[in-house]
Amino acid sequence: NIIRCEHKPWEGVPVQIYDPDNLSIGDRIVLHWVMHNHRTDGVPVEVTRGLFPRSIQPSDVADGVIFIVPFTPYIEPVVDGSIRVFWEVTKLQDGSKAQSEFTCVKYTRKTAGAPCMGQ
């Protein structure tokens, strides 16, 4: 998986979480986001770190939760690297918590070595 210029990351990057077996209406979910300065390894770019909380709505259980991560300040600082995300849920029913595994996606705003047009 890679996010490239044709995905128009300057319009925000969508992250979908689909887990109907473990998400219930009223649960609180938090998306954890950070970009790294290299596609396969590297270090976190701390200015891109973000937390995106949300309560689960009825449509989220069936269709999945979609977060749109804004370009500024969470994406713009990195031209070529990777995005790492995970999410955690706090259950409304009993307050218990769980978290997902990390997911990593390669990311670039370069085309033939030059920056994307249109950003």
Disulfide bonds with the S-S distance in Angstrom:
Cys5-Cys116 1.58
